[in-house]
């Protein structure tokens, strides 16, 4: 009897919102690996029962569902993607280099996002000044790390680039809204160069959310946080 | 070449820059001991940080730092994964990518919600303390569900990555509860978690790395006063 080989159709779903920089990481990773997937857009002011079922603890995007298996938390999802689809690896083989990539991805989320997103974008006056000072410190470390490299991952985009990638598009928008320059070409030449490389890289450049919509959204978020806007 | 010899050859020079009272550092020691890796422990005075620490972790200036053949690795969860990938026997993380993702998800949740939650519940006062306790209890409920029906979080008879990540609960949480005047690890509310804590703390190599309880009590007494005075200064 002939053996009939069946290939199980892969079912890959990504829950995202149009604007979430965290969900964007997942889009980039899957597309960089040439993996096809379905996208489910969530309205985060009106979350679907399915999202709440898949991510009951955090109730957030992104969520990846792969053949019924659910994974939440963008950095966790990225590692899952890298381990499941091995083409175009996001992490290097060497354990020390891997650790380094993870360190900088974590630094981005724990520090950079807090000082820039939390401190500069959403605050004013003295609090914003403190946020700005903190972000200058954080960016200095990133500048040192990227110096001499095309990407944080070396010659190709890696985990840290994807984790920090929001800086290449969202930061310009934040800078416009608050009227402050953070990644100044003179202060941070290597980081400014990386921004250019990343923002124009294949796949990345095709997937940025609409800039004007983002400006509107984050300006509103700033207003709401400063207590001047009408609460939702 | 014998297994032990092969292991010793791959070990290289391993140092841990740490503080004996830090639960983050103890995690790293447990992982190294589980793998039979010999290491030199360099005790830091966190009020007077060494040049070595500042050189090896210039970004955060924190412990633990693992130094393997002169190359540093910082951040305890990053270090645990490094250890697991460098010394491949006695795996800490499971093989299957989805199970690995689950372990990582829970580790992040536990550190961000349970540990930080417990810490807030420990040092805050008044209404803020009540809120912090409530929030921490909610987070612990998720942990209770995770451990139900299992001896260890790893799912088998040997402890794994997430057990190590949760390893602060038997001792550190207990001391925080005493010094901070609050209760989170309630055997009535969380019977499975409580039983896990007893089983975990019985393991010889776990016990071996624990700091003396009175040293921890002193440390947390200092910490609670420090945090409260910092908070008052900000007002």
Boltz contact constraints between the chains, C-beta under 6 A:
constraints:
  - contact:
      token1: [A, 69]
      token2: [B, 98]
      max_distance: 6.0
  - contact:
      token1: [A, 71]
      token2: [B, 101]
      max_distance: 6.0
  - contact:
      token1: [A, 73]
      token2: [B, 105]
      max_distance: 6.0
  - contact:
      token1: [A, 73]
      token2: [B, 108]
      max_distance: 6.0
  - contact:
      token1: [A, 76]
      token2: [B, 101]
      max_distance: 6.0
  - contact:
      token1: [A, 76]
      token2: [B, 104]
      max_distance: 6.0
  - contact:
      token1: [A, 76]
      token2: [B, 105]
      max_distance: 6.0
  - contact:
      token1: [A, 80]
      token2: [B, 97]
      max_distance: 6.0
  - contact:
      token1: [A, 80]
      token2: [B, 101]
      max_distance: 6.0
  - contact:
      token1: [A, 83]
      token2: [B, 97]
      max_distance: 6.0
  - contact:
      token1: [A, 84]
      token2: [B, 97]
      max_distance: 6.0
  - contact:
      token1: [A, 95]
      token2: [B, 82]
      max_distance: 6.0
  - contact:
      token1: [A, 95]
      token2: [B, 85]
      max_distance: 6.0
  - contact:
      token1: [A, 95]
      token2: [B, 86]
      max_distance: 6.0
  - contact:
      token1: [A, 96]
      token2: [B, 71]
      max_distance: 6.0
  - contact:
      token1: [A, 99]
      token2: [B, 73]
      max_distance: 6.0
  - contact:
      token1: [A, 99]
      token2: [B, 78]
      max_distance: 6.0
  - contact:
      token1: [A, 99]
      token2: [B, 82]
      max_distance: 6.0
  - contact:
      token1: [A, 102]
      token2: [B, 78]
      max_distance: 6.0
  - contact:
      token1: [A, 103]
      token2: [B, 75]
      max_distance: 6.0
  - contact:
      token1: [A, 103]
      token2: [B, 78]
      max_distance: 6.0
  - contact:
      token1: [A, 141]
      token2: [B, 59]
      max_distance: 6.0
